[in-house]
Amino acid sequence: MSVGICSVCGCPDRPMLHVGTVAVALDCSGRYLRKLLAAGTLKGIRIGKRCWRIDHAGLHQFLARADNRADEGILPAPSLPSRQDDEGIIPATTPQEHAA
């Protein structure tokens, strides 16, 4: 039985997700996700002392709130490098330029 991939978050299309799976899909640490879970910012259930499962629908709600906060200017939106030449190529920086 194959499981599809969620188009919203990139996780397997299951109701409950492992912390490690979500961490890989969102490119963040499991520790960060466990802090969000413990604080109640992210919905999930605790299994035992250290193990968590993340509610997939709750993850979508969390991501939607984060997108809204970025749109409102509360969180910085991801930015692309602005140093491009006429051909759209980003020139390499020297260590001196990078430190400045």
C-alpha positions as CSV (number, residue, x, y, z in Angstrom):
1,M,0.0,0.0,0.0
2,S,1.6,3.2,-1.1
3,V,1.0,6.5,0.7
4,G,0.6,9.7,-1.2
5,I,2.5,13.0,-0.5
6,C,0.6,16.0,0.8
7,S,0.6,18.9,-1.5
8,V,0.5,21.4,1.3
9,C,3.5,20.3,3.5
10,G,5.3,17.6,1.5
11,C,4.7,15.0,4.3
12,P,3.2,11.5,3.7
13,D,-0.6,11.8,3.5
14,R,-1.4,10.3,6.9
15,P,-3.4,11.6,9.9
16,M,-0.5,11.5,12.4
17,L,3.1,12.1,11.5
18,H,6.5,11.3,13.1
19,V,8.5,14.4,14.3
20,G,11.4,13.3,12.1
21,T,9.3,13.1,9.0
22,V,8.0,16.6,9.5
23,A,11.4,17.9,10.4
24,V,12.8,16.7,7.1
25,A,9.8,18.0,5.1
26,L,10.1,21.4,6.7
27,D,13.9,21.5,6.9
28,C,13.9,22.2,10.6
29,S,15.1,20.3,13.7
30,G,13.0,17.7,15.6
31,R,14.0,19.6,18.8
32,Y,12.3,22.7,17.4
33,L,9.1,20.8,16.6
34,R,9.0,19.1,20.0
35,K,9.3,22.6,21.6
36,L,6.3,23.8,19.5
37,L,4.4,20.6,20.5
38,A,5.2,21.0,24.2
39,A,4.1,24.7,24.1
40,G,0.8,23.8,22.4
41,T,1.7,25.9,19.3
42,L,1.6,22.8,17.1
43,K,-1.1,20.1,17.6
44,G,0.0,16.6,18.4
45,I,-0.1,13.8,21.0
46,R,2.6,12.7,23.3
47,I,3.4,9.0,23.4
48,G,5.5,8.1,26.4
49,K,8.1,10.5,27.8
50,R,9.8,11.9,24.7
51,C,7.9,10.6,21.6
52,W,5.4,12.8,19.8
53,R,3.1,12.4,16.8
54,I,2.1,15.5,14.9
55,D,-1.5,16.0,13.9
56,H,-1.4,16.5,10.1
57,A,-4.4,18.9,10.0
58,G,-2.8,20.8,12.9
59,L,0.4,21.1,11.0
60,H,-1.5,22.7,8.1
61,Q,-3.1,25.1,10.5
62,F,0.3,26.0,12.0
63,L,1.7,26.6,8.5
64,A,-1.2,28.7,7.5
65,R,-0.8,30.9,10.7
66,A,2.9,31.2,9.9
67,D,2.1,32.3,6.3
68,N,-0.4,34.9,7.6
69,R,2.1,36.3,10.0
70,A,4.7,36.7,7.2
71,D,2.1,38.4,5.0
72,E,1.3,40.8,7.8
73,G,4.9,41.7,8.3
74,I,5.2,40.1,11.7
75,L,7.6,37.5,10.5
76,P,10.2,38.3,7.9
77,A,9.3,36.8,4.5
78,P,12.0,34.7,2.8
79,S,14.2,36.8,0.6
80,L,16.2,36.0,-2.4
81,P,19.7,37.4,-3.0
82,S,19.5,40.8,-4.6
83,R,23.1,41.0,-5.9
84,Q,22.7,40.1,-9.5
85,D,24.5,41.4,-12.6
86,D,22.8,42.2,-15.9
87,E,22.6,38.6,-16.8
88,G,21.0,37.5,-13.5
89,I,24.1,35.9,-12.2
90,I,25.0,36.5,-8.6
91,P,28.7,37.4,-8.3
92,A,30.9,35.7,-5.8
93,T,31.8,37.8,-2.8
94,T,35.3,38.0,-1.3
95,P,35.7,37.4,2.4
96,Q,36.2,41.1,2.9
97,E,32.9,41.9,1.2
98,H,31.1,39.2,3.2
99,A,32.4,40.6,6.5
100,A,31.3,44.2,5.7
